[in-house]
Amino acid sequence: VQLVESGGGLVQAGASLRLSCAVFGEIFTNFAMGWFRQPAGKEREFVAAIKWSGASTYYADSVKGRFTISRNNNGNTVYLQMNSLLSEDTAVYHCAAKRSWGMPEPYEPDDMEYWGQGTQVTVSS
């Protein structure tokens, strides 16, 4: 299974970005999907998760109301729409997959089975 992210970049505070993650190699609906981020010098942290069907989502408190996770099961892609970006959102963002048909939850990194290579998001203040 391969996960390929795209969409990172350098933006000013208050701007928006949309990250994409395409999944190859297995039936996409076998997976709950998550986004994680890792600021420089810090541990990887949970950002958002979405159920295999797209019907349910879960967000970290730090991004609730600003970020939206969604998925296109026909296109084998999960997205993270990031609005009202803050300097503290600066990090490498990773998508991750976990075989699950249950409700999404604030996964730990060790819960996830497959990872993308990461994409850098830098927010200047």
C-alpha positions in Angstrom: 0.0 0.0 0.0 1.4 3.4 -1.0 0.2 6.8 0.2 1.3 9.9 -1.7 0.6 13.4 -0.3 0.6 16.7 -2.1 -0.4 20.3 -1.5 1.9 21.7 1.1 3.7 25.0 0.8 4.5 28.3 2.3 1.6 30.7 3.2 0.9 33.7 5.4 -1.1 33.4 8.6 -4.8 33.5 7.8 -4.5 31.8 4.4 -5.8 28.4 3.3 -4.3 25.2 1.9 -5.7 21.9 0.8 -3.6 18.7 1.2 -4.3 15.6 -0.8 -3.3 12.0 -0.2 -3.8 9.4 -2.9 -3.8 5.7 -1.8 -2.7 2.9 -4.1 -2.4 -0.9 -3.7 -5.6 -1.9 -1.8 -9.3 -1.2 -1.7 -9.6 2.3 -0.3 -12.7 1.7 1.6 -10.9 -0.9 3.8 -9.3 2.0 5.5 -10.0 4.7 8.0 -7.8 7.6 7.2 -6.0 10.1 9.3 -3.8 13.2 9.1 -1.0 13.8 11.5 1.6 16.5 11.8 5.1 16.8 13.2 6.5 20.2 14.0 10.3 20.5 13.9 11.8 19.0 17.0 8.5 17.7 18.3 6.6 14.4 18.3 4.0 13.5 15.7 0.5 14.4 16.7 -3.0 13.6 15.6 -4.9 16.2 13.5 -8.0 14.5 12.0 -9.5 11.2 11.1 -12.4 10.0 8.9 -14.4 6.8 8.7 -14.0 4.5 5.7 -17.4 5.7 4.4 -16.7 9.4 5.0 -19.8 9.6 7.3 -17.9 10.4 10.5 -14.9 12.5 11.4 -12.8 13.4 14.4 -10.6 16.4 15.0 -7.9 17.5 17.4 -9.1 20.5 19.5 -6.3 22.6 18.1 -7.8 22.4 14.5 -11.5 22.0 15.2 -13.5 24.6 13.2 -10.6 25.5 11.0 -9.6 22.2 9.3 -11.9 19.8 7.4 -11.0 16.2 6.5 -12.9 14.6 3.6 -12.5 11.7 1.2 -13.4 10.7 -2.3 -13.8 6.9 -2.3 -14.2 6.8 -6.1 -10.8 8.6 -6.5 -9.0 6.8 -3.6 -8.1 10.2 -2.1 -8.3 11.8 1.3 -8.1 15.6 1.7 -7.4 18.1 4.5 -8.8 21.6 3.9 -6.9 24.0 6.2 -8.4 27.4 6.7 -7.3 30.3 9.0 -3.8 28.9 9.2 -1.7 29.9 12.2 2.1 29.9 12.6 1.7 27.0 15.1 0.2 24.9 12.3 3.7 24.8 10.7 4.8 21.2 10.5 5.3 18.2 8.2 1.9 16.7 7.5 1.5 13.0 7.0 -1.6 11.0 5.9 -2.0 7.5 7.3 -4.2 4.5 6.9 -5.7 2.0 9.3 -7.9 -1.0 8.4 -11.0 -0.1 10.3 -14.8 0.0 9.8 -15.5 1.6 13.1 -16.0 5.2 14.2 -12.9 7.4 13.8 -11.1 8.4 17.0 -8.0 10.4 18.0 -5.6 7.7 16.8 -2.1 7.4 18.1 0.7 7.1 15.4 1.3 3.5 16.5 -2.4 2.7 15.6 -1.8 3.4 11.9 -0.6 0.8 9.4 0.6 2.8 6.4 2.1 6.3 6.1 2.8 8.8 3.4 6.1 10.5 3.0 4.9 13.8 4.4 4.4 17.3 2.9 5.8 20.5 4.5 3.3 23.3 5.5 4.9 26.5 6.6 2.8 29.4 7.9 4.5 32.8 8.3 3.2 35.3 10.8 
